[in-house]
Amino acid sequence: MSNNYPLTIYYDSSCPLCDQEMSRLKQRDQYDNLHLIDCSAPDFIPPHGAPDVASMMQLLHAQTSDGQWVIGVPAFQLAYAGAGFGFVSNWLERPLISRMMHRLYPLIARNRYLIPGWVAGVWFNYLAISANRRSRACANGQCKI
C-alpha cells in the first residue's frame, strides 16, 4: 500500500472493548492519522465500494487514503502504527505471531461483547509504559535496547 494515512477505521462502538481500544488509539494519534467511523450507528451507510454492514460488524475494517480496504489483523497493524505504536505493528508481522493472531482474532471478534472494556485500558497502560521505555532508551539518537 503506497499511502495509508489518513486511515479510516470502521469499528463497532456498541462493543465496550472495541470502543475503548479505538478511543485510546485516537488519544495517541498525534498526527490525525486515524479517522474513526462507528459502523454500529443506526444511520450508518457504508461508503461506495465497501462491504455490507453485516460484514463490517464482524471484523475491523479500514480504508487507506488511496482507497484500499484492509480487514482484521492488517487493519490493526495500520491503526497501531498510525497512533505511534509501530512496535506493536512490527510485532504483529512476526511469522509466528502473525499466524496466531490471524487465527485468534476472528474468535475474539465473535466473542468481543463478552470481554469487558477495561481490558483495553490495561493493554494501553502496558503499551504506554513500553513506548515510554523505548523513547528513553533511544534518547539522543542512540538506542540502548
C-alpha positions, 0 to 999 in steps of 0.5 A: 500500500503506497499511502495509508494515512489518513486511515479510516477505521470502521469499528463497532462502538456498541462493543465496550472493548472495541470502543475503548481500544479505538478511543485510546488509539485516537488519544495517541494519534498525534498526527490525525492519522486515524479517522474513526467511523462507528459502523454500529450507528443506526444511520450508518451507510457504508461508503461506495465500494465497501462491504455490507454492514453485516460484514463490517460488524464482524471484523475491523475494517479500514480504508487507506487514503488511496482507497484500499480496504484492509480487514482484521489483523492488517487493519490493526497493524495500520491503526497501531502504527498510525497512533505511534505504536509501530512496535506493536505493528512490527510485532504483529508481522512476526511469522509466528505471531502473525499466524496466531493472531490471524487465527485468534482474532476472528474468535475474539471478534465473535466473542468481543461483547463478552470481554469487558472494556477495561481490558483495553485500558490495561493493554494501553497502560502496558503499551504506554509504559513500553513506548515510554521505555523505548523513547528513553532508551533511544534518547539522543539518537542512540538506542540502548535496547 
